């Protein structure tokens, strides 16, 4: 497969570069999630303290109920925003990883096509049928990969729309419940 040590070294370097790129993408995603979690925890703590102070300053049970009701909507909205942020980070990471896999698959296809062309040129007479069959199988695999990739993108788009719809419905429902509780 590799005729020279330079080809072998080049293939190894490409593999290491790909793995490094994957690792960096995964680590960047983990870093973004960790920062989001830290900021969310800090915000929840601050909100809890200010909410507790507000509740302790209530003069009667009705005022306490009104304060509690007024705290619910912002908390639901913040939880929805957190969920959206986690989803966005995950979706962006998945998209980056998909692009890397697509690029690797494209490079693999080019390499295999080049090897097939070389093999076809040096193959004995009458092996045209076998080479054509292998090329046909590669074309079918490529088509299947493309179809699978398109389907995955459609599923991701539908999931994103569903997450947005569910988040909006939750925020609206919490807002309605808060208004009813305040009355």
N, C-alpha and C positions, 0 to 999 in steps of 0.2 A: 504494500500500500504506500509506504514512504520510501522513496528511492534514495534520499540523501538525509544525513543527520540534520541539515537545515530545515527540511520539510517536517521532520519529527519535532524539532525544537519549536518551529512555528505553530504546529498544531497544539503542542503542549501550552505554549504561551496564550494562544486563543482560548483554550479551555480554562486556564487560570484566570484570564481576564473576564471571561463570562461568569465564572463562579464569584469572582470579586465583585462584579457588577450586581449580581443577584444578592450577595451578602450586604452590600451597601444599601441597596433598595430596601431590604428587609430591616436593616438597622435604622435607616431613616424613618421608616414607618413606625417602628417601635419607639423611637425617640419622640415622634410627633404624638403618639398615643400617650406616652408617659407624661409629656408636657401638658397635654389636654387633661389627663387625670389629676395631675398636681394642681393645675389652675382650677379645675372643677372642685376638688376637695377644699381648696382655700376659699373659694366662693361659697360653698355650702356651709363651711364653718362660720364665715362672716355673716351669712344670711341667718343662720341658726341663732347666733348670738344676738343679732339685732331683732329677730323675731321674738326671742325669749324676753328681751328687755321690753319690747312693745307689749307683750302679753302681761308681763308683771306690772306694767303701768296702768293696766285696765282697772277701771273703778267699779265695774259690775259685770256680771256674767254676759249680758248682752253685748257690751263693748268688747269683751274678750272673744266672743263668737264672731263679731264683725272683724276684729283684727285677724283672727285665725282664717276667716274666709278671704280676707284681702291678701293674705300670704300664700294662699293655695295657687292662684293663677300664675304668679311669677315663678313659683317653683315648678309647676307643670311645664311652663314655657322653657325654663332653663333645662329641664330634663329632656325635653324634645330637642332643644338646640344641641345638647350633649350627644344625643343619639344620632342626630344628623351629622355632627362633626365626626363621630366614630365611623359612620357609614361612608362619609366622603373620603376619609383617610384610607379606609379599606378599599374603596372603589378605585381610588387613584393608584394605590399600590398594586392592585390586581391588574389595572390597565398597563402600568409600567412593566410588570412581570410578563403580561401577555405579549407586549411588543418585543420583549427580549426573546421569548420563546419563538415568536414568529420569525424574528431575524435569524435565530439559530436554525430553525427549520428551513428557511430559505437558503442559508449557507449550506446546510446538509444536502438539500436538493441539488444545488449547483455542483457540489462535490461528487455526488452520485452520478449526475448526468455526465460530468466530465470523465469519470471512471468508465461509465458505460460506453461513451464515445471511443475512448482509448481501447477498451476491450473489443468493441465492434470492429475497429480497424485491424486489430491483430488476431481476430477470431478466424477460425478455419471457414472455408466456404460452406454455405448451407446453414450457418448458425444465425442467419438473419431472423428467423422465426423466434428463436429463443431471446435474442436481444430485443425484438419488438415486443415480446410478451413482458419482459422485465420493464421496459419503458412504459408500457400500458399499465402495469401494476403501480409504478411510481406515479404516473399521472392520476390514477384512481385514488391513491393514498393522498396525494396533494389536494385533489378535489374534496375528499372526505375531511381533511384537515381544515380547508377553507370553509366548508359547510358547518363543521363543528364550531369553528371560530365565530362565524356569523350567528349561529344559534346562541352561543354563549353571550355574545354582545346583546342580542335581543332579550335574553333572560335578564341580563344586568340592567338594561333600560327599563324593563317591566318592574324589576325589583325596586329600582330607584323611584319610579312613579308610585308604586305601592307604599314605600316608606314615606314619601312625601304626603300622600293622601292620608295614611294612618296618623302621621304626626299632626297634620292639620285638624283631623277629626278629634284627636285626643285633646288638643289645645282648645278647640271650640267647645267640646263637652265639658272640660274643666271650667271654662269661662262661664258657661251656662249654669253649672252647679254652684260656682262661686256666687253668681248673682242671686240665685235662689236662696243660698244659705245666708246671704247678707240681708235679705228681706226678713 
